[in-house]
């Protein structure tokens, strides 16, 4: 996953609602120092730059690894390329 080319990216809150996930455990691997998130049956890596989980956190799916395990990453959501935001309720 050296290149960031996910199959899909979603808002973490929306993903958790869809999957009926009630809590997220953050676990640190004592051997590698890497931090992972456990969310029900889903395990996701946590990007090094992600400071905390909040409403702007995203989850990306990269498909299956060579062992057939799903690969997910939690990461921040960049706003630098957003030109504008329109509420759906304001569309006519």
MIDOSE-1310 file (N, C-alpha, C; in nm, 2 decimals, decimal comma, always signed):
residues 92
xxxx	+0,08/-0,12/+0,00/+0,00/+0,00/+0,00/+0,09/+0,13/+0,00; +0,20/+0,12/-0,07/+0,28/+0,24/-0,07/+0,21/+0,36/-0,15; +0,14/+0,32/-0,25/+0,06/+0,43/-0,32/-0,08/+0,43/-0,26; -0,13/+0,55/-0,24/-0,26/+0,57/-0,18/-0,37/+0,56/-0,30
xxxx	-0,40/+0,44/-0,33/-0,50/+0,42/-0,44/-0,61/+0,33/-0,38; -0,70/+0,38/-0,29/-0,80/+0,29/-0,24/-0,91/+0,26/-0,34; -0,98/+0,15/-0,31/-1,10/+0,11/-0,39/-1,21/+0,21/-0,36; -1,22/+0,24/-0,23/-1,32/+0,34/-0,18/-1,27/+0,40/-0,06
xxxx	-1,33/+0,52/-0,03/-1,30/+0,60/+0,09/-1,44/+0,65/+0,14; -1,46/+0,64/+0,27/-1,58/+0,68/+0,33/-1,55/+0,76/+0,46; -1,64/+0,84/+0,51/-1,64/+0,90/+0,64/-1,65/+0,78/+0,74; -1,56/+0,79/+0,84/-1,56/+0,68/+0,94/-1,69/+0,67/+1,02
xxxx	-1,75/+0,78/+1,05/-1,88/+0,78/+1,12/-1,99/+0,70/+1,04; -1,99/+0,74/+0,91/-2,09/+0,67/+0,82/-2,06/+0,52/+0,81; -1,94/+0,49/+0,80/-1,90/+0,35/+0,79/-1,94/+0,27/+0,91; -1,92/+0,33/+1,03/-1,95/+0,26/+1,15/-2,11/+0,25/+1,16
xxxx	-2,18/+0,35/+1,12/-2,33/+0,34/+1,12/-2,37/+0,22/+1,03; -2,32/+0,22/+0,91/-2,35/+0,12/+0,81/-2,32/-0,03/+0,86; -2,21/-0,04/+0,93/-2,17/-0,17/+0,98/-2,22/-0,20/+1,12; -2,29/-0,11/+1,18/-2,35/-0,13/+1,31/-2,23/-0,15/+1,41
xxxx	-2,13/-0,07/+1,40/-2,01/-0,07/+1,49/-2,03/+0,03/+1,60; -2,03/-0,02/+1,73/-2,06/+0,07/+1,84/-1,93/+0,13/+1,90; -1,82/+0,06/+1,89/-1,70/+0,12/+1,95/-1,57/+0,08/+1,87; -1,47/+0,16/+1,89/-1,34/+0,14/+1,82/-1,23/+0,13/+1,92
xxxx	-1,16/+0,02/+1,92/-1,05/+0,00/+2,01/-0,92/+0,03/+1,93; -0,83/+0,11/+1,99/-0,70/+0,13/+1,93/-0,60/+0,05/+2,01; -0,53/-0,04/+1,93/-0,44/-0,13/+1,98/-0,30/-0,11/+1,93; -0,20/-0,10/+2,01/-0,06/-0,08/+1,97/+0,02/-0,22/+1,97
xxxx	+0,07/-0,25/+1,86/+0,15/-0,37/+1,85/+0,29/-0,35/+1,92; +0,31/-0,42/+2,03/+0,43/-0,40/+2,11/+0,56/-0,43/+2,03; +0,55/-0,51/+1,93/+0,67/-0,55/+1,85/+0,71/-0,44/+1,75; +0,61/-0,39/+1,68/+0,63/-0,30/+1,57/+0,61/-0,15/+1,60
xxxx	+0,53/-0,13/+1,71/+0,49/+0,01/+1,75/+0,37/+0,06/+1,66; +0,33/-0,02/+1,56/+0,21/+0,03/+1,48/+0,08/+0,02/+1,56; -0,01/+0,11/+1,53/-0,14/+0,12/+1,59/-0,24/+0,08/+1,50; -0,33/-0,01/+1,55/-0,45/-0,06/+1,47/-0,58/-0,02/+1,54
xxxx	-0,68/-0,02/+1,46/-0,82/-0,01/+1,51/-0,90/-0,14/+1,50; -0,96/-0,18/+1,61/-1,05/-0,29/+1,60/-1,19/-0,24/+1,61; -1,27/-0,27/+1,51/-1,41/-0,23/+1,50/-1,50/-0,34/+1,47; -1,55/-0,41/+1,57/-1,62/-0,53/+1,54/-1,54/-0,63/+1,47
xxxx	-1,58/-0,68/+1,35/-1,50/-0,77/+1,27/-1,40/-0,71/+1,18; -1,39/-0,58/+1,18/-1,30/-0,50/+1,10/-1,17/-0,46/+1,17; -1,06/-0,48/+1,11/-0,93/-0,44/+1,16/-0,87/-0,34/+1,06; -0,83/-0,22/+1,11/-0,78/-0,12/+1,02/-0,65/-0,07/+1,07
xxxx	-0,55/-0,04/+0,98/-0,43/+0,03/+1,02/-0,47/+0,18/+1,05; -0,39/+0,24/+1,13/-0,42/+0,39/+1,16/-0,30/+0,46/+1,10; -0,32/+0,56/+1,01/-0,21/+0,64/+0,95/-0,13/+0,71/+1,06; +0,00/+0,71/+1,04/+0,09/+0,78/+1,14/+0,05/+0,92/+1,17
xxxx	+0,00/+1,00/+1,07/-0,03/+1,14/+1,08/-0,16/+1,16/+1,15; -0,24/+1,06/+1,17/-0,37/+1,08/+1,23/-0,35/+1,10/+1,38; -0,39/+1,22/+1,43/-0,37/+1,25/+1,57/-0,48/+1,19/+1,66; -0,61/+1,20/+1,61/-0,72/+1,15/+1,69/-0,83/+1,11/+1,60
xxxx	-0,92/+1,03/+1,65/-1,04/+0,99/+1,57/-1,15/+1,10/+1,60; -1,20/+1,15/+1,50/-1,31/+1,25/+1,51/-1,40/+1,24/+1,39; -1,49/+1,33/+1,38/-1,59/+1,33/+1,27/-1,53/+1,36/+1,13; -1,40/+1,40/+1,13/-1,34/+1,42/+1,00/-1,25/+1,30/+0,96
xxxx	-1,25/+1,20/+1,04/-1,17/+1,08/+1,01/-1,23/+1,00/+0,89; -1,15/+0,95/+0,80/-1,20/+0,87/+0,69/-1,14/+0,73/+0,71; -1,21/+0,63/+0,64/-1,16/+0,50/+0,63/-1,15/+0,46/+0,48; -1,04/+0,41/+0,44/-1,03/+0,36/+0,30/-1,01/+0,21/+0,29
xxxx	-1,06/+0,15/+0,19/-1,05/+0,01/+0,17/-0,96/-0,01/+0,04; -0,87/-0,10/+0,06/-0,77/-0,13/-0,05/-0,78/-0,27/-0,11; -0,88/-0,34/-0,07/-0,90/-0,48/-0,12/-0,84/-0,58/-0,03; -0,81/-0,70/-0,08/-0,76/-0,81/+0,00/-0,61/-0,82/-0,02
xxxx	-0,54/-0,86/+0,09/-0,39/-0,88/+0,08/-0,37/-1,02/+0,02; -0,24/-1,06/+0,01/-0,21/-1,19/-0,05/-0,27/-1,31/+0,03; -0,30/-1,29/+0,16/-0,36/-1,39/+0,25/-0,51/-1,39/+0,25; -0,57/-1,30/+0,17/-0,71/-1,29/+0,16/-0,78/-1,20/+0,27
xxxx	-0,70/-1,12/+0,34/-0,75/-1,04/+0,45/-0,78/-0,90/+0,39; -0,89/-0,84/+0,43/-0,93/-0,71/+0,39/-0,83/-0,61/+0,45; -0,80/-0,51/+0,37/-0,70/-0,40/+0,41/-0,77/-0,27/+0,42; -0,78/-0,21/+0,54/-0,84/-0,09/+0,57/-0,74/+0,01/+0,63
xxxx	-0,75/+0,14/+0,61/-0,67/+0,24/+0,68/-0,76/+0,35/+0,72; -0,74/+0,39/+0,85/-0,80/+0,51/+0,90/-0,71/+0,63/+0,88; -0,76/+0,74/+0,83/-0,67/+0,85/+0,81/-0,75/+0,98/+0,81; -0,68/+1,09/+0,82/-0,75/+1,22/+0,82/-0,81/+1,25/+0,68
xxxx	-0,89/+1,35/+0,68/-0,96/+1,39/+0,55/-0,91/+1,53/+0,52; -0,84/+1,54/+0,40/-0,79/+1,67/+0,36/-0,90/+1,76/+0,31; -0,89/+1,88/+0,35/-0,98/+1,98/+0,30/-0,92/+2,08/+0,21; -0,79/+2,06/+0,18/-0,72/+2,16/+0,10/-0,77/+2,18/-0,04
xxxx	-0,83/+2,07/-0,10/-0,87/+2,08/-0,24/-1,02/+2,10/-0,25; -1,09/+2,12/-0,14/-1,23/+2,15/-0,14/-1,26/+2,29/-0,18; -1,34/+2,31/-0,29/-1,37/+2,44/-0,34/-1,49/+2,50/-0,27; -1,59/+2,42/-0,24/-1,71/+2,47/-0,17/-1,78/+2,34/-0,12
xxxx	-1,87/+2,37/-0,02/-1,96/+2,27/+0,03/-2,10/+2,32/+0,02; -2,19/+2,23/-0,02/-2,33/+2,27/-0,04/-2,41/+2,16/+0,04; -2,50/+2,21/+0,13/-2,59/+2,12/+0,20/-2,69/+2,06/+0,10; -2,71/+1,93/+0,11/-2,80/+1,86/+0,02/-2,94/+1,92/+0,04
xxxx	-2,98/+1,96/+0,15/-3,11/+2,02/+0,18/-3,13/+2,15/+0,10; -3,03/+2,21/+0,06/-3,04/+2,34/-0,01/-3,04/+2,32/-0,16; -3,03/+2,20/-0,21/-3,04/+2,17/-0,35/-3,19/+2,17/-0,40; -3,21/+2,23/-0,51/-3,35/+2,22/-0,56/-3,36/+2,18/-0,70
